[in-house]
Amino acid sequence: MDIGTPRTDTTDLRPDLRARWHAAVTAAGAPADLDPAPYADRLLTAWAEPQRRYHTTAHLADVLARIDVLAPHAADPAAVRLAAWFHDAVYRPDRSENEERSAALAERALPELGIDAARTAEVARLVRLTVTHDPAPGDTDGEVLCDADLAVLAGTPQEYAAYAAAVRDEYGFVPDDAFRTGRAAVLRQLLDLPRLFRTPHGTAHWEAPARANLAAELAALTSGDSPG
């Protein structure tokens, strides 16, 4: 599986994503007589909003595919998959409360789908964890979600450049100097983590290339050049 390339053609993703949503809510305990399709459609509409360039349905599909690889490490794979659906369900590049609003959306929607309170709370906790991507030791659900979300950092230099360009497009309203400053701060925060990836698979396959890509982008930003 190509873990690094952000997909740009979302034409054929929706049927597969609807099927994935149905499987996820079923595995999480939703009653068989409740139709989850309207919730899938609302979430997919949110993920396809025009202000998104990287945080799109393609990103959602990629995160779910990476969770498939990492799922044996999770204590509650069903909760992790639902958290992936909600983790960027609310996304405005000019707002700082996206994760909190996304978690609150999960807290409203999942009980309506018949998901029990404990699993709903776990999904919301995981969504909030994507603010820092720094799960506590032993938090295997958090490790899987965060690793899946960050795996894009481990692509080839060309794939990473495409990802970085998509992020820049999302922040097109920000002047270049301000973007460089803010993006550099994000990159430093990530590089300062003792480990970017916590699962065995992520550590073995994604840590080294991701750090190389982050360091290269940071160097390009701080020198005034475009990354990639």
C-alpha positions, 0 to 999 in steps of 0.5 A: 500500500502506498502510504504517502500519496495524498489522493486527489481524485475523489470521484470513486471514493464515496461508495467505498467510504459509505460501505466502510462507514456501515461496517464501522458503525455495525462493529461499534454496536449500532442496531441492525434496524437503524440506517446509518447511511444518512449520517455517512452522507452528512459526514462525506458532505462535510469532508468535501467542503470547498475550503479543503485541499488536504483534509478531504475525503481522500485524506479520510480514505487514506487514514482508514486504509492505514488503520486497516494495517495498524488495527491489530495494535488497537484495543478497540478498532471500531472506536478508532475507525469511527474516530477517523471519520470524525477527526476532521469532520469540522475543519476551517483553516482559520479556526483553532477549535476544529478538533473540539467541534469535531469531537462534540459532533461525534458526541451528538451523532453516535448516541443517535446511532445507538452507540453506547456511552463508553465507546462514544466517549472513547471516540471523542477522546481520540478525536481530541487527541489529534490536537497533539498527536501525543498519546500516553504510553499504553494508549494503543487506540490513540497510537493507531489513530495518530500513526494513521493520521501522520503516515502521510509524512512518510511518503517519498520527497515528491509525495511529501511535497504534494502534501505540503502544497495541499496544506499551503493551498488550504491556508492560501489566505495567509501571507507567505511570511506568516505562513512560514512562521506558523508552519515552521512552528508546527514542524518543530513541534512534531520534530520535538516529539520523542517519537512521531509514531508509536505503533511497531509498524509505524516506528519501523516503516514511517519514522525515519522518512517522516523525520527526513521530510519534516526536516527538509520542509523546515529547512526550506521554510526557514531559508525562504525557499518553497518545500520540495 
